[in-house]
Amino acid sequence: MTSSDDKTEPDDVLDKLNLETGVISWDELVRHFARGVVIAVEQPLDLIEAASCLTQDDTATLKDWLENGSVRRASDDDARDWTSRAPDFWCVVTAPWVLVQEKSPSESLPTHSTVH
């Protein structure tokens, strides 16, 4: 039972995800890592674009990103590194996943419409 009202347009998904993006510290993220739900999104890939692909089940794009390492499940090595440095992350949740991208120390909120 699918109607055109049930389908979300790609721009609507991007806007919604963008509004749900925030900054999270490693101390706040560690519990999600312990549950095995943290997905690391490497620069220069757009965090919102990655979240959108997960939301829309774009398996072909996700497969490419997984293969080239742009998107990956956070590892124990990541956790050790993040524990030693305590970085902040841009974060967005696409249940059950928590997608993160490390924030550079000098990075502040951008002035354009994308907050990551």
N, C-alpha and C positions, 0 to 999 in steps of 0.2 A: 504494500500500500504506500506508494510513493507519489507525491504530487510535486508540481513545480515549486510550491511553497516550502517543501521539505528540503529542497536542495539549496545549499548556501553557495553564493557566487564566490569565486576565488578572491576578489578584492574585499568582500565582506569578511572572509576568513582571515585575511592578512590584517585588516583593521582591528578585528576582535582580538587576535593574538597580540598585536602590537600594544593594545591597551592593557593586556594582561602581563606584559613584560615588566620586570623589575630587577633590582640589584639585590643579590644575596651574598652573604659572606660564607666562607668555607665552614665556619662553625655552625651556621644554620643549615648548610647543605649536607653535612656529614651523615645525618640520620637518613637522608634519602639515599646516599651512597651505600650505607649499610643495608638498605632494602634492595639494592641492585637495580635502581630505576634511573640512575643518572646517565644521561647521554651527553657526551662532549661534542661540541660543534666547533671545528677549527676555523680560524680566520683564513681566508677572507670570506668564507661562506656566511651568508646572512642567517642569523639565528631564526628570524621569523619565517624565512623561506623554508628552512629545515623543519620547523614546527608545522608549517602548512602542509608540507609533503607527508608528514606523519598523520596529520589530521585527515587528509584526503586520501590516505592509503596509496600514495604514488610509489609503488614498489620498484618500478624501473629506475627512477631517479635515486631513491634511497639505496638501491643496490649499488649504483655507480658510486655514490658518496661513501658507502661502507667499504667498497673495494679500494678506493683511493685514500681512505683514512680521513676524509673531511668530517665524517660523522662516525662516532664509535661509542660503545658503552665504556664508561669511565672504568679504569683498571686500578688494581692495588698500587701500581707504580704512580698513577695520577694522584691517588689519595696520599701517598707518602710525600710526593712533591708539594701538593697543596697544603698538607699539614705543616711542612717546613717553612712555607712562604706565606700562608694565610691570605691568598688573593680574594678579591671580590669577583663576582660573576654576574653577567647579564643572565637572566633566567626566565623561562616560560614553561608552564606546565601544560602538557597534552597527555592527560591521564592515560595510562599509569606512569608515563615518562616525565622526567624533569630534565629539560634541555638546558644546557649551560654553555656559555662562552666566556672565557676568561677576559676580564676587563683590564685594560692597561692602567697602570697607576695614575697616569696623567689624564685619563679619559673622564670627561664629565658628560652630563646629559646634553645630547645634541640639540641644536635649535630647529632642525627640520622635523618632519612628522614622525619619523621612525625613532624609537627610543632605545635602540640597541646599537 
